[in-house]
Amino acid sequence: VLSGRGFAFRRKQKIERQYRKLLKKRRQVHSQQDDQFTDTYPEHLKHLYLAEEEKLKKRRRTPDVSVSPEEKLKKAADGIYGYVCLMVLSVSRTCPFSPRSAGTQEKFKNKTSNQKAKEDYEKIKAEHARKKEEAEKRKQQREEAQRLYKKKKMEAFKILSKKTKKGQPNLNLQVEFLLQKIQQNT
């Protein structure tokens, strides 16, 4: 071990690292507090928070030495009360409906995501049922057409395959069949 590089030196380095970490954490906490009034608030209320921040900065700059602590508390309470009243008024002005009818109108106008999902599910279910019925109808029509086709084929086969007593094809029946076919087409 080199001189000055023993146990005590490593301990000193460890303590310095911990101290630097602590300072770094404190800097991060302070930077978050500075952004508090600007970044995290909704746009329509931002101006109120900025105004409150300005008031707080002015109070920090000019402390009243002549005013007693009780009066300071009273002023602060009045300021907070006024601020709360201002907030309530601004919210009530922006609210498009009266408080009494709020519950009834909200129920009919705005649907929850669960209600929307149920409606979508019902629509999809109805669509599937409709498609299934159409497919069933097409299948029945196809089966009916095939049955009629086979019936006609069998009749034609019976007529055309008849033989005479000697085993020759019956040309009279074949000619009659062709005549019927021609008459049906015209």
LINSUL-V869853 format. One record per residue. N is the residue number from 1. RES is the residue in one letter. D_LAST is the distance of its C-alpha to the last C-alpha in whole Angstrom. Layout:
N,RES,D_LAST
N,RES,D_LAST
This chain:
1,V,118
2,L,119
3,S,122
4,G,120
5,R,117
6,G,118
7,F,116
8,A,118
9,F,116
10,R,112
11,R,113
12,K,114
13,Q,110
14,K,108
15,I,110
16,E,109
17,R,105
18,Q,105
19,Y,107
20,R,104
21,K,101
22,L,103
23,L,103
24,K,100
25,K,98
26,R,100
27,R,99
28,Q,95
29,V,96
30,H,98
31,S,95
32,Q,93
33,Q,95
34,D,95
35,D,91
36,Q,91
37,F,91
38,T,88
39,D,86
40,T,85
41,Y,84
42,P,81
43,E,81
44,H,81
45,L,84
46,K,86
47,H,88
48,L,90
49,Y,91
50,L,92
51,A,94
52,E,96
53,E,96
54,E,98
55,K,100
56,L,101
57,K,102
58,K,104
59,R,106
60,R,107
61,R,108
62,T,111
63,P,112
64,D,114
65,V,118
66,S,119
67,V,116
68,S,117
69,P,115
70,E,114
71,E,113
72,K,111
73,L,109
74,K,109
75,K,107
76,A,105
77,A,104
78,D,103
79,G,101
80,I,99
81,Y,98
82,G,97
83,Y,95
84,V,93
85,C,93
86,L,92
87,M,89
88,V,88
89,L,88
90,S,86
91,V,83
92,S,83
93,R,82
94,T,79
95,C,78
96,P,75
97,F,75
98,S,78
99,P,79
100,R,79
101,S,75
102,A,75
103,G,74
104,T,71
105,Q,69
106,E,69
107,K,68
108,F,65
109,K,65
110,N,65
111,K,64
112,T,65
113,S,64
114,N,63
115,Q,61
116,K,59
117,A,59
118,K,58
119,E,55
120,D,54
121,Y,53
122,E,52
123,K,49
124,I,48
125,K,48
126,A,46
127,E,44
128,H,44
129,A,43
130,R,40
131,K,39
132,K,39
133,E,37
134,E,34
135,A,34
136,E,34
137,K,31
138,R,29
139,K,31
140,Q,30
141,Q,26
142,R,26
143,E,27
144,E,25
145,A,22
146,Q,24
147,R,24
148,L,21
149,Y,20
150,K,23
151,K,22
152,K,18
153,K,20
154,M,23
155,E,21
156,A,19
157,F,22
158,K,24
159,I,21
160,L,22
161,S,25
162,K,26
163,K,29
164,T,31
165,K,34
166,K,36
167,G,34
168,Q,31
169,P,27
170,N,25
171,L,23
172,N,22
173,L,20
174,Q,19
175,V,17
176,E,16
177,F,15
178,L,13
179,L,11
180,Q,10
181,K,9
182,I,6
183,Q,5
184,Q,6
185,N,4
186,T,0
